[in-house]
Amino acid sequence: MPKSDPAYDVIIVGAGASGMMAAATAGYRGKSVLVIDHAPKVGAKIRISGGGKCNFTNRTVSSANYHSQNPHFVKSALARYPSSLFIDMVERHGIDYEERDHGQLFTLNGAGEIIAMLRTECDWAGVEIRLNCSIEQVTPLPKGEGTHPIYELHSSQGIFTTPKLVIATGALSYPKLKASDFGYRLAKQFAIPVVPLRPGLVGLRIGLPDWTDLAGISLPATLSCQGYDWTRDLLFTHTGISGPAVLLVSNVWREGLAIGINLLPSIDAVKEVLALKAQNKELRPWLRSHLPKRLADYYWQLHPLDGKPAELPDDTLRTWAQALQNWQITPTGTDGYGKAEVTVGGVDTQAISSKTMEALTQKGLYFIGEVLDVTGDLGGYNFQWAWASGVACGVAV
Ligand SMILES: Cc1cc2nc3c(=O)[nH]c(=O)nc-3n(C[C@H](O)[C@H](O)[C@H](O)COP(=O)(O)OP(=O)(O)OC[C@H]3O[C@@H](n4cnc5c(N)ncnc54)[C@H](O)[C@@H]3O)c2cc1C
C-alpha cells in the first residue's frame, strides 16, 4: 500500500460540521491537513438539518443548553468561539438567514449554503479532503517527537500518517447518512471511557390504549422530567409523542422515568375549576373548551370525575386540576437512532482537555463534535458545539 509522504501535520476523520471547522482552522495556521470521510459527500447531516434550512446556531448559547456528565466541559470552547463568530462567518459569505423563536437562526436559502461555506473555507485554508475513504485500522507507532506517537491509518485509499489525529465522526443517529460507531471504538482501543449511548432529540413511544386516536393533535404544552421543563409545541403521533417539547425532554428522559405534561400551561387550572363549582357549571364542557375535542375526551376517559363540581369537595377538584397540569406518563421507549437527531452520551469528557479536545491519556488524539458526551438542546446548539469544539481543536493541533 502507498504511504503518505510527507506525513500530514493533522488528519481529521469525519468531514461533517466539526471536522470541517477544525480542518479550516488548522489549515489557516499553516498546517497540512487531510480530512477523510467514508461518505461520498461532505456534511450530509448539515444538508438535512433544520428541515433543510439548517438551524446553524442560536443567538444565546450557554452551558445550560448542554447535557453532559461533566456540565462544565463545554464552557471554555463556547466562550472562545461564541455564536456571534459563526454568524460573522455566515455574513461574510453572504448567506441570508432569519431568526425564529427562541433565538434560533436558520438559512433562508437552504442548508447547502452552510456546506458550501465550510467547503470554501477548507479550500482557502489548503485542506485536502478524501471522500469514499474508509479506515480499516489505526496504529500508534511509538516514534514521534517527545512523547507523541505517530498514528498510522490504514485506509481504502492507502496508508496515511500523522502525529495529530482528530476524531470527528459524529454519533449513531441517522445511520442511513453513514453514521458510525468509529469514534467510540477508537476511544475504547485507547482505553478512553465512553458514557453509555442513547437516542436524543427524538420522539417518545407511549403504550396507553387507543393512543392512535390522538394522532395529529398539536398544542403548546410544558413537558418536565428530571428537574427540567420546556414549553413548546407537543405533537401526538400514532405511536407516542413528538414535536419540539418532546425532542427537548427526550435528552434528559431515561427508561422507566415518567414525564409530566402540563396540557394547559397558560392558565391556572385549579382556580378555573374551583370557579366552575361556584358557578354551578360542568367540568367536561370546560375541558373541551380548553383542549382539542379528541384530546379532551381521551383525557376525560382516563381521568373522569363523577358528579358535578358543585357536589364535589374542593380537594377533589384541586387534585384533578393539578393532575391536568402535571399528567404523568411513562414512555415505553424512543423512536430510536433512525429518527433521533442526536446521540446522548459519548466519549467521556472527563478524559478530554476542555481547552484543546486532546485525550488526557493519549497524546495527539483529539475528539470533537457529537462523538463526545455533549448533547445540546434543540435550537442550533448542537451545531454551535460542533463549530466551537472544532475551533478549539483547530487552534491547538
Ligand atoms: C435530521 C437531523 C436534523 C438536525 N438538525 C439540526 C439543526 O438544525 N441544528 C443543530 O444544531 N443540529 C442539528 N442536528 C444535529 C447535528 O447535525 C449534529 O449534532 C452535528 O452534525 C454533529 O457534527 P459532527 O461533526 O460531530 O458530526 P457529523 O456532522 O455527523 O459528521 C460526521 C462525519 O463523519 C463521517 N464518518 C462517520 N463514521 C466514519 C468512519 N468510520 N470513517 C470515515 N468517516 C466517518 C460521516 O460520514 C460524517 O460526514 C440534526 C441532526 C439530524 C440527524
The ligand as a Gaussian input file, in Angstrom:
#p B3LYP/6-31G(d) Opt

LIG

0 1
 C      -32.290000      15.114000      10.959000
 C      -31.304000      15.946000      11.734000
 C      -31.512000      17.308000      11.845000
 C      -30.630000      18.088000      12.615000
 N      -30.834000      19.435000      12.673000
 C      -30.004000      20.207000      13.425000
 C      -30.151000      21.621000      13.450000
 O      -30.970000      22.194000      12.732000
 N      -29.341000      22.318000      14.296000
 C      -28.367000      21.716000      15.054000
 O      -27.663000      22.402000      15.797000
 N      -28.147000      20.379000      14.973000
 C      -28.936000      19.626000      14.178000
 N      -28.710000      18.267000      14.085000
 C      -27.554000      17.699000      14.813000
 C      -26.249000      17.994000      14.037000
 O      -26.432000      17.591000      12.695000
 C      -25.079000      17.220000      14.642000
 O      -25.019000      17.449000      16.031000
 C      -23.764000      17.675000      14.006000
 O      -23.779000      17.417000      12.621000
 C      -22.603000      16.950000      14.644000
 O      -21.429000      17.319000      13.986000
 P      -20.200000      16.294000      13.933000
 O      -19.147000      16.955000      13.159000
 O      -19.892000      15.814000      15.281000
 O      -20.773000      15.027000      13.155000
 P      -21.389000      14.921000      11.693000
 O      -21.782000      16.256000      11.172000
 O      -22.414000      13.858000      11.785000
 O      -20.167000      14.417000      10.803000
 C      -19.587000      13.150000      10.996000
 C      -18.895000      12.763000       9.715000
 O      -18.082000      11.626000       9.976000
 C      -18.226000      10.709000       8.909000
 N      -17.925000       9.365000       9.418000
 C      -18.627000       8.648000      10.320000
 N      -18.032000       7.475000      10.529000
 C      -16.930000       7.441000       9.751000
 C      -15.922000       6.460000       9.512000
 N      -15.942000       5.289000      10.137000
 N      -14.948000       6.752000       8.628000
 C      -14.942000       7.945000       7.958000
 N      -15.864000       8.903000       8.145000
 C      -16.853000       8.648000       9.032000
 C      -19.660000      10.869000       8.449000
 O      -19.836000      10.411000       7.115000
 C      -19.853000      12.372000       8.602000
 O      -19.532000      13.069000       7.418000
 C      -29.540000      17.476000      13.292000
 C      -29.318000      16.107000      13.140000
 C      -30.174000      15.343000      12.372000
 C      -29.891000      13.870000      12.221000

